[in-house]
Amino acid sequence: MGLLSGSNNGSIVDTEAFMDSDLPQRVGRLLAMGLLVTIGTTRDRGAVMLQVTHDGERDREYFRDSGEAVLWLERIDDAAVASGLGESRRDPAPRQTPTRRRQKAV
C-alpha cells in the first residue's frame, strides 16, 4: 500500500522534526540555484512531501524521516550542479530605486 492509501497506521509525521533538521538549509541552497521547492504533507498527515521543480521538470518524494529527506535533497543538489546549474550564487541583493515620485508644487 502507498503512502496515500492510509497505510501509516494512523501515525502523524513530526513536521517540526523536519524543520529542526538540515532540511531548511538544503532547501535554501536549492532556492539560491533557482529551483522551486514545494513542501507539504499527505492528506492524512502521515508523510511529508517534497517536490523540486526546474524548467517544468519535477521530482517528488514522500518521507516519514527527516534524515532521508535531507539525503534526497543532497542528491537533488548534486544533480543540479552536475546539470550545469552550478553553485548557488551569493550575489548581493540588487539595489532598488525609490518608487515614490515627488509631487509638483502648485
C-alpha positions in Angstrom: 0.0 0.0 0.0 1.2 3.5 -0.8 1.5 6.5 1.5 -1.8 8.0 0.3 -3.8 4.8 0.9 -3.9 5.1 4.7 -1.0 2.7 5.4 0.6 4.9 8.1 -1.4 3.2 10.8 -2.8 6.5 12.0 0.5 8.0 13.0 1.1 11.6 12.1 4.6 12.6 10.9 6.5 15.0 13.1 6.8 18.1 10.8 8.7 20.1 13.4 11.5 17.5 13.4 11.8 18.2 9.6 12.2 21.9 10.2 14.7 21.3 13.1 16.9 19.2 10.8 19.2 20.4 8.0 16.2 20.5 5.6 15.7 24.3 5.7 19.4 24.8 4.9 19.2 22.3 2.0 16.0 24.0 0.7 17.7 27.4 0.9 20.6 26.2 -1.2 18.3 24.8 -3.9 16.3 28.1 -3.9 19.5 30.0 -4.4 20.2 28.0 -7.5 16.8 29.0 -8.9 14.9 25.8 -8.2 11.3 25.8 -6.9 10.9 23.7 -3.7 7.5 22.7 -2.5 6.9 21.2 0.9 3.6 19.7 2.1 2.0 16.8 3.9 -0.2 14.0 2.7 -3.9 14.3 3.3 -3.6 12.0 6.3 -0.5 13.8 7.6 1.4 10.6 7.6 4.3 11.8 5.4 6.0 15.0 4.3 6.0 15.6 0.5 9.0 17.4 -1.1 8.9 18.4 -4.7 11.7 20.2 -6.6 10.9 21.8 -10.0 13.1 23.4 -12.6 12.0 24.4 -16.1 8.8 22.4 -15.9 10.6 19.2 -14.8 9.9 17.9 -11.3 11.0 15.3 -8.8 8.6 14.4 -5.9 9.1 12.1 -3.0 7.4 11.4 0.3 9.2 11.0 3.6 8.4 10.0 7.2 12.0 10.6 8.3 13.8 13.9 8.1 17.2 12.3 7.6 16.1 10.6 4.5 14.6 13.8 3.2 17.9 15.7 3.7 19.8 12.9 1.9 17.3 13.2 -1.0 17.8 16.9 -1.2 21.5 16.5 -1.2 21.2 14.2 -4.2 19.0 16.8 -6.0 21.7 19.4 -5.2 24.4 17.2 -6.7 22.3 16.5 -9.8 21.5 20.3 -10.2 25.2 21.1 -10.1 26.1 18.3 -12.5 23.5 19.6 -14.9 25.1 22.9 -15.1 23.1 25.0 -12.6 26.3 25.5 -10.7 26.9 26.6 -7.2 24.4 28.7 -5.6 25.1 32.4 -6.2 25.7 34.7 -3.3 25.2 37.9 -5.3 24.4 40.9 -3.2 20.8 42.0 -3.3 20.1 44.4 -6.2 19.6 48.0 -5.2 16.0 49.2 -5.7 15.3 52.7 -6.7 12.7 54.6 -4.8 9.3 54.4 -6.4 7.8 57.5 -4.8 7.6 60.5 -7.0 7.7 64.0 -5.8 4.6 66.0 -6.2 4.7 69.1 -8.3 4.3 72.3 -6.4 1.1 74.1 -7.1 
